[in-house]
């Protein structure tokens, strides 16, 4: 990529000039001392480093946040920025690029941040190290919390360009790394977005970090929530292959195909205005995508276009336990319960993280029965998880169904003639409502007795005193007292017995409800919450571990006949707190190519994980038992399986909320469902449970890349021990078995083998990222031949010692 060289300070000539001047002053030490003192005093008042480029060794400290590095045109600045999160009590900052338009923070908005918004303390340093890496250090420990990984590229300096792009350049100002290639929440004019890049909303509340603007492999643009819900897309049928989405300086957002033609576009409303202005495309924390334009007269940013006109159409716009509505001023948030705080306060004052609204009532603790609260012109949906269940019922039947189903929390009946009743089985509810919504929702609440309500409404109820008897003799009086004592004692005994019975019953019900047995919510096949089981329940669902599928893996069935897999964690010694944190992390990982974690068991000497059952078993049984004659017919299936595994690894490495490495990638840990869609299992166990001890300097993610390269060769050759033979002969034989005359398949095999060999390089810096591997397998990125005659030795990867294999490409 060619970048125009900015006319800036030539540091080499500047240093030589300064050293020459210093030698002239050596005879005049007093003058030199005065000169240096005045220079230091002058620098104390320098708030901005007005430089185009900085040399190796340049650094900025978090203790001096006013010291920033400014582009030549003065529009952009790089340095420590205030964190977006105002909830942190401690100092929290992000390092990145912002506009430099004035003293007001509202106009100096950030456009790029290190690590996608990585927060650090004041005691941190951003440095361009002498080996060419841009690194973020946590002092005084010296731990590198982020790095540009450019140590071997020959970086000479860094430049902040006038368009807001931070670049690392080498000899002859060749750009070797740039911030434009890793967008965070903002797209600047001239910056492109291509698959699988995303713009992610900055995190100000718990739901905002789940909003993303994505470009799909088909070229479709979409706004999504947590990779599950698409609430806006450009809805175009693209006949050409789309290369990228790009924002130009005139406020036009367009899709560009491989021939550099615009196949779709939208423009800001000030697109035709002649005066030049600054523009940016921003994925905002409220889940909306907007094009902003800088107004020089008013000195503020104006919205020129937004993807979702009605803010209530943004999924989860108001957060948990809230309803989005519209009034004359725009969108406002109200609470599901009128006795909640912040009722009707408006969108800007309701925080979707804590919601500001009252949480859902634990229906299991209702003292009386439950009732259904009717909400007209309202649509409700579940946030966690977002999968609701649609059934065909009338409005009355929809209400009755939810009322009688103990797992149903709320329901929405669409009054649009479709007859669809949407059942929500999660207590994390959100929604929207206005007079134009043709739907009626029902929210399950605890029934409040009328007598209690009347007593609460009228506290001035008086009780008449019982008249005292007169003329009673002492014997009768004594008998009356004895009778009262006897009745009182009997009453106390009866009350104690009732209390003991009630506590015993409640304890038994808690033990019964805590697990899926007997609780309709967890008997339902669509129930997705993570459940905890006892060891006795594990034995029951596995029929006392009767059906063993592999080492420490057993097949079982829940009471609702749902088949599950139970895995015993024999070597895990984590305490309960660490175990619960790890299980919670695994339970939040949802991907098409990952096996879903459904439950767990933690007892004194028993730790188990319960997964969904995948019908067609593991990849090794299907792949290694394949007849050679069938290779041609299954090549596309095998390629799709490899791509699915790569996408799952990409999700684990860089897309989920808490990213982990798989750590144990092999054919046995890839399962195939009824449609032969691959699903990874056993992911994250080593790193999350802290049981992985290794002296190797290779990181778990780099080990995943290597092991995936091995798996690719196994998928190509349909052999497990492919390293025992000559690799080239195996690949040539595979080509012959597939179809030597089919050039397309031959090219695909060559592409897969090449990227596999790159993944298995002995030097880790030569291995590609998993995102690059996905692009190669999809065919959107070409791959060069690996180095001639390289030798890969995986002896440091997982304890195995293998012979060197010379590969001649």
Secondary structure as UniProt FT lines:
FT   HELIX           11..25
FT   TURN            26..27
FT   HELIX           29..44
FT   STRAND          48..50
FT   STRAND          53..55
FT   TURN            56..57
FT   STRAND          59..61
FT   HELIX           62..64
FT   TURN            65..66
FT   STRAND          68..70
FT   TURN            72..73
FT   STRAND          76..82
FT   STRAND          93..99
FT   TURN            105..107
FT   STRAND          110..113
FT   HELIX           114..116
FT   STRAND          124..128
FT   TURN            130..131
FT   STRAND          134..138
FT   TURN            139..142
FT   STRAND          143..147
FT   TURN            151..154
FT   STRAND          157..160
FT   TURN            162..163
FT   STRAND          166..169
FT   HELIX           171..173
FT   STRAND          175..178
FT   HELIX           179..181
FT   STRAND          186..188
FT   TURN            189..190
FT   STRAND          192..193
FT   TURN            195..196
FT   STRAND          198..200
FT   TURN            206..207
FT   HELIX           208..210
FT   STRAND          211..215
FT   TURN            217..218
FT   STRAND          221..225
FT   TURN            226..228
FT   STRAND          229..233
FT   STRAND          242..247
FT   TURN            249..250
FT   STRAND          252..257
FT   TURN            258..259
FT   STRAND          262..267
FT   TURN            269..272
FT   STRAND          279..283
FT   TURN            285..286
FT   STRAND          289..295
FT   TURN            296..299
FT   STRAND          300..306
FT   HELIX           311..313
FT   TURN            315..318
FT   TURN            320..321
FT   STRAND          322..327
FT   TURN            328..329
FT   STRAND          330..335
FT   TURN            338..339
FT   TURN            341..344
FT   HELIX           347..349
FT   TURN            352..354
FT   HELIX           363..365
FT   STRAND          370..376
FT   STRAND          378..382
FT   STRAND          389..392
FT   HELIX           395..404
FT   TURN            406..407
FT   STRAND          410..414
FT   TURN            415..418
FT   STRAND          420..424
FT   STRAND          429..433
FT   TURN            435..436
FT   STRAND          439..446
FT   HELIX           450..457
FT   HELIX           474..513
FT   TURN            517..518
FT   HELIX           520..523
FT   TURN            525..526
FT   STRAND          531..532
FT   HELIX           535..541
FT   TURN            542..546
FT   STRAND          548..550
FT   TURN            551..552
FT   STRAND          553..557
FT   TURN            559..560
FT   STRAND          563..568
FT   TURN            570..571
FT   HELIX           576..587
FT   TURN            592..593
FT   STRAND          597..603
FT   TURN            604..605
FT   STRAND          606..612
FT   TURN            615..616
FT   HELIX           619..624
FT   HELIX           628..630
FT   HELIX           631..650
FT   HELIX           651..655
FT   HELIX           667..669
FT   STRAND          670..672
FT   TURN            674..675
FT   STRAND          678..680
FT   TURN            683..684
FT   HELIX           685..688
FT   TURN            689..690
FT   HELIX           700..717
FT   HELIX           722..724
FT   HELIX           727..739
FT   TURN            740..741
FT   HELIX           743..759
FT   HELIX           764..766
FT   HELIX           770..778
FT   TURN            788..789
FT   STRAND          790..792
FT   HELIX           794..796
FT   STRAND          805..807
//
